[in-house]
């Protein structure tokens, strides 16, 4: 038996043309510029396409046009549910314009980001929505030189001259978390951060310190910072040992985590040591992913409009792709504190 038995040659544009009794050029017009074709002819071609189950060759069209019908979405960590909601916003908006979304994961590593950026250029992606691993915009600028425009996601510190950006006011989010903990009477706060070169981590810390200064206290005396290698639950769980170092009299009264994944890990790590939130430590997260309302106790967190972030980023990218008069803009959303059961007033 031949290894190819049971397979068939893909239906081509010439097959559709023969079935409809028109030229291949007419079929191409029906597929790409239907307004140029008479209605009766267009219907014959559409019927032939349906009968033959013809699938158009987008790669060939990409070679001719120099641009594909796909856009890239490069995120820091595909396992973080925050990015799932962002991706849904990007994909819904792209789908309305007939574009497919290719999801890429940098894993918070600059080398993987560079490989993903090069892949998008090689595939002649129409554009990209990118969450960079650090403040270096060289990769984005290189991608633009290859003819692939990009929008930065969750980065509010980029010049309008470089690209459009969509972000949430991380400084305000850090202040909201800090004010909440200070109003509960907490005087020793640990900020559990990810890599220090992430703009989100730095700016949320600045907001936390500003809220402490606003209260009249010294941020250097109140806030302690612990960095984790990654922004996931495992890193949060491992960090609990360092959070609790020094014993009950020196440990913090509250922990503010730079995302919900870390916060969930902290709550788990506390439980493994016979402690709990908020009885022993108040815990605050950031993002308000679905899991935040499902854990026990429910996680107090700073909510971000995740779906709207993705949708707005894609809308800006479409504007750049379709509008010759497009100008780069920065969109910034306001965060909102969501109080649940993981925080409580400090009890000496």
Protein Blocks (a to p, Z undefined) as FASTA:
>chain_A
ZZkgoiacdddfklmmmmnopafklmmmmmmmmmlpcfklmmmmmmmmmmnopacdfklm
mmmnopacbdcdddfblklmklmmmmmmmmmmmmmnopacddddeklpaklmmmmmmmmm
mnopabdcdddfbfbfklmmmmmmnopacddehiakbcfkloccddddfklmmmmmmmmm
mmnopabdcdddddfklmklmmmmmmmmmmmmmnopafklmpccdddfbdcfklmmmmmm
mmmgoijmlmcfbdcdfbfklmmmmmmmmmmnopacfkloccddehjaaklmmpccdddd
ddddfklmmmmmmmmmmmmmmmmkbccddddddddddddfkbccddZZ
